[in-house]
């Protein structure tokens, strides 16, 4: 093993960044049980060089404890130590889960879903990003030229993800100039969130080694194309069958999937505060952006906030395996742990209440009249983060998804983030988030 190798212990915070501490590789075994200490106040960091008002101050400490199954080691660059990472659970000094841990928030929601439905949540993210740098060759969206201009980078991304066991499925050009998308195979339970983080950090590492920067910012420029982090998901029963699918259900959705969709739609405005949680997120969300501007449901409708994605397979078993649902508002300024936790919580509300499947719309909801939208119960998504936080605050059920201390400290960080960008020119806001994400 290279004496220079540092093992990074990383955790995902309220603003979707991976903070970390490192230890020499030879010392990692001694850190597996108790991890490393970290000031709890670090959870109040904004994406910038600022910290929000918080309840912890300089005294309270948590332990960042590595999760063995998240170990990621990729050694494929000459002259550079291996990328070696463990993701962590944040724990109190007595070993109990810290109530403000984002991974703990996700796991608590997954545990409740498993207990109440007998099913396993299965998910995969789409990772859209933009390459940043001077003099980079541009090419038309989705074009062969766009991907071949960066063939070594694309190949390295695929190789790094395979080395990490992440199972890449696509590495492809996207609509925007210098915009690309990577997708991976779905994973069950907490590994769905872990895999999303590992994927993003390896894409950043590969770009770094090739002399570029990959930004996952929701909107690198006000007039440019936005980067989403759509979530595709389904449910698996004890025999591994897709429990979200029923060939006789509307759109192929089982009863539990219908209820889940209804719960997500009912709480969609509050949900945006957790899955599209930065001021720049709302430069991306909006009508006619293929990223949704309304709380609506559809089948194959990319302007719907939640949609059914039927499988193209003609084989019945293939159709069942490929059937999934998609949530479209999320972006990478949100922790994948917060996205999965909030999505599961919203869906569980619909299952508990036995909500009926909403009406599927077959066009852009922005093209409906106000009266048609009202009749269908379609409401606009928040137009900014302040509106989203207000929607979360007034949604009595959604407020209970987060432990009280987590709710208060999360909102404080987000309000601080708003204050740091409120009077800033949109061009500068986008530039700042591009640089961070």
C-alpha positions in Angstrom: 0.0 0.0 0.0 1.2 3.5 -0.8 2.5 5.3 2.3 0.9 8.4 1.0 -2.6 6.9 0.9 -5.2 8.8 3.0 -8.5 7.1 3.9 -11.3 9.7 3.9 -14.2 9.4 6.3 -17.0 11.4 4.6 -20.5 12.4 5.5 -23.3 14.2 3.6 -24.6 17.4 5.2 -27.6 19.6 5.0 -26.3 21.4 1.8 -25.5 18.1 0.0 -21.7 18.5 0.3 -19.4 15.7 1.5 -17.4 16.9 4.4 -14.6 14.7 5.5 -11.6 13.9 7.8 -8.8 11.7 6.8 -6.5 9.1 8.4 -3.4 7.4 7.0 -4.4 4.1 5.4 -2.3 2.1 8.0 -4.5 3.6 10.8 -8.0 2.9 9.4 -8.6 -0.3 11.3 -8.3 1.5 14.6 -10.9 4.0 13.5 -13.7 1.6 12.4 -15.5 1.3 15.7 -15.5 4.9 16.9 -14.6 6.9 13.9 -13.4 10.5 14.3 -14.9 13.4 16.2 -16.5 16.4 14.5 -18.0 19.6 15.9 -21.8 19.3 15.7 -21.9 22.9 14.6 -20.3 21.8 11.4 -23.8 20.7 10.4 -24.7 24.4 10.2 -22.2 25.2 7.4 -23.7 26.8 4.3 -22.2 25.9 0.9 -20.0 29.0 1.3 -17.6 30.3 4.0 -20.4 30.9 6.4 -22.1 29.1 9.3 -25.7 29.5 10.3 -26.9 30.2 13.8 -27.1 26.8 15.5 -27.9 25.2 18.9 -24.5 23.5 19.3 -21.8 26.1 19.6 -18.2 25.1 20.2 -18.8 22.3 22.8 -21.0 19.6 21.3 -19.2 16.9 19.3 -20.5 13.9 17.3 -18.6 10.9 16.0 -18.3 10.2 12.3 -18.3 6.4 12.2 -17.4 4.6 8.9 -20.0 2.3 7.5 -18.0 -0.8 6.3 -20.1 -1.6 3.3 -19.6 1.8 1.8 -15.8 1.4 1.4 -14.7 2.7 -2.0 -11.2 2.4 -3.2 -10.2 3.2 -6.8 -6.5 3.2 -7.8 -6.1 4.1 -11.4 -4.0 7.2 -11.6 -0.3 7.2 -11.9 1.5 9.4 -9.4 -1.7 9.9 -7.3 -2.7 7.9 -4.2 -5.8 5.9 -4.5 -9.2 7.5 -4.0 -10.2 5.7 -0.7 -13.5 6.7 1.0 -15.8 5.4 3.7 -19.2 7.1 4.1 -20.2 7.6 7.8 -23.0 7.5 10.2 -23.0 10.5 12.6 -23.4 9.2 16.2 -23.5 10.7 19.7 -20.6 10.0 21.9 -22.5 7.1 23.5 -22.9 5.4 20.1 -26.6 6.2 19.6 -27.7 7.8 16.3 -27.4 11.6 16.1 -30.8 13.0 15.3 -29.3 15.4 12.8 -27.5 12.8 10.7 -28.8 12.9 7.1 -28.0 9.2 6.6 -29.8 8.4 9.8 -32.8 10.4 8.5 -32.9 8.2 5.4 -32.4 5.0 7.3 -35.2 5.8 9.7 -37.6 6.4 6.8 -36.5 3.2 5.1 -37.0 1.2 8.3 -40.5 2.5 8.7 -41.3 1.8 5.0 -40.0 -1.8 5.4 -41.9 -2.4 8.6 -45.2 -0.9 7.4 -45.3 -2.4 3.9 -43.0 -5.5 4.1 -41.2 -4.1 1.0 -37.8 -2.9 0.2 -37.3 0.6 -1.4 -35.1 0.4 -4.6 -33.7 3.4 -6.3 -31.2 5.0 -8.7 -30.4 8.6 -9.4 -29.7 10.2 -12.8 -26.5 12.3 -12.4 -26.4 15.3 -14.7 -23.3 17.5 -14.6 -21.5 20.2 -16.7 -17.8 20.3 -17.5 -16.2 23.6 -16.6 -13.0 25.0 -17.9 -11.5 27.5 -20.4 -11.4 26.6 -24.0 -13.3 23.4 -23.8 -14.7 22.2 -27.2 -18.4 22.5 -27.5 -20.7 20.4 -29.6 -24.4 20.0 -30.2 -26.5 18.4 -27.5 -26.8 14.6 -27.4 -24.3 14.4 -30.3 -21.6 11.8 -30.9 -19.1 14.6 -31.1 -20.0 15.8 -27.7 -19.1 12.5 -26.1 -16.1 11.8 -28.3 -14.5 15.2 -27.5 -14.1 13.8 -24.0 -13.7 10.1 -24.7 -10.9 9.6 -22.2 -12.9 11.2 -19.5 -16.0 9.2 -20.3 -14.0 6.0 -20.4 -12.3 6.8 -17.0 -15.7 7.5 -15.4 -17.0 4.1 -16.5 -13.8 2.4 -15.3 -13.8 4.1 -12.0 -17.4 3.3 -11.3 -16.9 -0.3 -12.2 -13.9 -0.5 -10.0 -16.0 0.8 -7.1 -18.8 -1.8 -7.8 -21.3 0.9 -8.7 -22.5 -0.7 -11.9 -22.7 2.1 -14.4 -25.4 1.8 -17.0 -25.0 4.9 -19.2 -22.4 7.6 -19.8 -23.8 10.0 -22.3 -24.0 13.5 -23.7 -26.9 15.6 -22.6 -28.9 18.5 -24.0 -26.7 21.4 -22.8 -23.3 22.4 -24.0 -20.7 20.4 -22.1 -23.5 18.7 -20.2 -23.3 14.9 -19.5 -25.3 12.3 -17.6 -24.3 9.1 -15.8 -26.7 6.5 -14.6 -26.1 3.4 -12.5 -28.0 0.3 -11.7 -30.6 0.6 -8.9 -29.7 -0.4 -5.3 -31.8 -1.4 -2.4 -32.3 0.4 0.9 -29.5 2.7 2.2 -27.1 1.7 -0.6 -29.3 3.7 -3.0 -28.2 6.9 -1.2 -24.6 5.7 -0.7 -24.3 4.8 -4.4 -25.5 8.2 -5.4 -22.8 9.9 -3.4 -20.0 7.5 -4.4 -21.0 8.1 -8.1 -20.9 11.9 -7.9 -17.6 11.9 -6.0 -15.9 9.6 -8.4 -17.1 11.7 -11.4 -15.6 14.7 -9.7 -12.4 12.8 -9.1 -12.1 11.6 -12.6 -12.7 15.1 -14.0 -10.1 16.5 -11.6 -7.5 14.0 -12.8 -8.2 14.9 -16.4 -7.8 18.6 -15.7 -11.5 19.6 -15.7 -14.1 20.4 -13.1 -17.5 18.7 -13.1 -20.2 20.8 -11.6 -23.5 19.3 -10.5 -25.0 22.7 -9.8 -28.8 22.9 -10.6 -28.2 25.9 -12.8 -24.6 26.8 -13.8 -25.8 29.9 -15.6 -29.2 31.7 -15.6 -29.8 31.1 -19.3 -28.1 27.7 -19.5 -29.5 24.2 -19.1 -30.1 23.0 -15.6 -28.7 19.8 -14.0 -31.2 17.5 -12.3 -30.8 14.5 -10.1 -34.0 12.7 -10.9 -34.8 9.6 -8.8 -36.1 6.4 -10.3 -37.6 4.0 -7.8 -39.6 0.9 -7.2 -40.3 -1.6 -4.4 -39.2 -5.2 -4.0 -41.1 -7.9 -2.2 -39.4 -10.7 -0.2 -38.9 -12.7 -3.3 -37.3 -9.8 -5.2 -40.3 -9.1 -7.4 -41.3 -5.6 -8.4 -44.1 -4.8 -6.0 -44.7 -1.4 -7.6 -46.0 -3.1 -10.8 -49.4 -4.6 -11.5 -50.2 -5.3 -15.2 -53.9 -4.7 -14.4 -53.3 -1.4 -12.5 -53.7 2.0 -14.0 -50.5 2.7 -16.0 -49.2 -0.6 -14.6 -49.0 0.7 -11.0 -49.9 -1.6 -8.1 -52.1 -0.3 -5.3 -49.2 0.4 -3.0 -47.5 2.4 -5.8 -50.7 4.3 -6.5 -51.0 5.3 -2.9 -47.3 6.2 -2.7 -47.6 8.5 -5.7 -50.7 10.2 -4.2 -48.8 10.8 -0.9 -45.9 12.3 -2.8 -48.1 14.6 -4.8 -50.1 15.7 -1.8 -46.9 16.8 -0.1 -45.0 17.9 -3.2 -44.7 21.6 -2.3 -43.2 20.8 1.1 -41.0 18.1 -0.4 -39.3 20.6 -2.6 -37.7 22.3 0.4 -35.8 19.0 1.0 -35.1 17.8 -2.5 -34.5 21.2 -4.3 -33.0 23.0 -1.3 -30.9 25.9 -2.7 -31.9 29.3 -4.0 -30.4 28.3 -7.4 -32.7 25.2 -7.5 -35.6 27.5 -8.4 -33.8 28.9 -11.5 -34.1 25.3 -12.8 -37.6 24.3 -11.7 -40.3 25.9 -13.8 -42.7 25.3 -16.7 -41.4 24.2 -20.1 -38.0 23.2 -18.6 -38.6 19.5 -18.6 -38.0 19.7 -14.9 -41.6 20.4 -13.8 -43.2 23.6 -12.5 -46.3 22.1 -11.1 -47.2 19.3 -8.6 -48.6 16.9 -11.1 -48.6 13.2 -12.1 -48.3 11.6 -15.5 -47.3 8.5 -17.4 -44.1 9.1 -19.4 -44.8 12.9 -19.1 -41.4 14.6 -18.4 -43.2 17.8 -17.3 -44.9 15.9 -14.5 -43.3 16.1 -11.0 -43.8 12.4 -10.5 -44.4 10.0 -13.3 -44.7 6.3 -14.2 -42.0 5.0 -16.5 -43.3 1.8 -18.2 -40.8 -0.8 -19.4 -40.5 -1.1 -23.2 -40.1 -4.9 -22.9 -42.7 -7.1 -24.6 -41.8 -9.9 -22.2 -44.1 -9.9 -19.2 -41.2 -10.6 -16.8 -39.2 -7.9 -18.4 -42.0 -5.4 -18.2 -42.3 -6.1 -14.5 -38.6 -5.7 -13.8 -38.3 -2.5 -15.8 -41.3 -0.7 -14.4 -40.4 2.2 -12.2 -41.5 5.6 -10.9 -39.6 8.8 -11.2 -39.4 12.0 -9.0 -38.2 14.9 -11.1 -37.7 17.9 -8.9 -34.5 16.8 -7.0 -31.1 18.3 -7.8 -27.6 17.7 -6.5 -27.6 20.6 -4.0 -29.7 18.1 -1.9 -28.1 15.3 0.0 -29.2 12.0 -1.6 -30.0 10.9 1.9 -32.4 13.7 2.4 -34.0 13.1 -1.0 -34.7 9.4 -0.3 -35.8 10.0 3.3 -38.2 12.8 2.3 -39.5 10.8 -0.7 -40.2 7.7 1.4 -41.9 9.8 4.1 -44.2 11.5 1.6 -45.1 8.2 0.0 -45.8 6.5 3.3 -48.3 9.2 4.1 -50.3 8.2 1.0 -50.1 4.5 1.9 -51.2 5.1 5.5 -54.2 7.1 4.3 -55.0 4.8 1.4 -55.0 7.8 -1.0 -56.4 7.2 -4.6 -54.2 7.6 -7.6 -54.4 11.2 -8.9 -55.5 11.9 -12.5 -52.6 11.4 -14.9 -52.1 14.4 -17.3 -51.0 13.8 -20.8 -49.6 17.2 -21.6 -47.5 20.0 -20.0 -49.6 21.3 -17.0 -48.5 24.8 -18.0 -50.6 24.5 -21.1 -53.7 23.8 -19.1 -55.9 26.7 -18.2 -56.0 27.8 -14.5 -59.5 26.3 -14.3 -58.4 23.0 -15.7 -55.5 22.8 -13.2 -57.8 23.7 -10.3 -60.2 21.0 -11.3 -57.4 18.5 -11.4 -55.9 19.7 -8.1 -52.7 20.8 -9.8 -50.8 23.5 -8.0 -47.6 25.4 -8.8 -44.4 24.3 -7.2 -42.7 27.0 -5.1 -41.0 29.6 -7.1 -38.2 30.1 -4.7 -36.6 28.5 -1.6 -38.5 30.9 0.8 -41.8 29.6 -0.6 -40.6 26.0 -0.3 -39.6 26.4 3.3 -42.9 28.1 4.1 -44.7 25.2 2.4 -42.8 22.8 4.6 -43.6 24.9 7.7 -47.3 24.9 7.0 -47.5 21.2 6.1 -48.2 19.7 9.6 -47.3 16.1 8.5 -44.2 17.0 6.6 -42.8 18.9 9.5 -42.9 15.7 11.6 -40.7 13.8 9.1 -37.6 15.5 10.6 -36.8 15.3 14.4 -37.4 18.7 15.9 -33.7 19.6 16.3 -33.0 18.5 12.8 -35.9 20.5 11.5 -34.9 23.7 13.3 -31.3 23.5 12.4 -32.0 22.5 8.7 -34.3 25.5 8.2 -31.8 27.8 9.9 -29.1 26.7 7.4 -31.5 27.2 4.5 -32.6 30.6 5.7 -29.0 31.7 6.0 -28.3 30.5 2.5 -31.2 32.6 1.2 -29.8 35.6 3.1 -26.4 35.1 1.4 -27.9 35.2 -2.1 -31.0 37.4 -1.8 -29.5 40.6 -3.2 -27.0 39.0 -5.5 -27.2 39.2 -9.3 -28.5 35.8 -10.7 -25.3 35.5 -12.8 -23.2 35.7 -9.7 -25.5 33.4 -7.7 -25.2 30.7 -10.5 -21.4 31.2 -10.6 -21.1 30.7 -6.9 -23.1 27.5 -6.9 -21.2 26.3 -10.0 -18.0 26.7 -8.1 -19.2 24.8 -5.0 -21.1 21.9 -6.6 
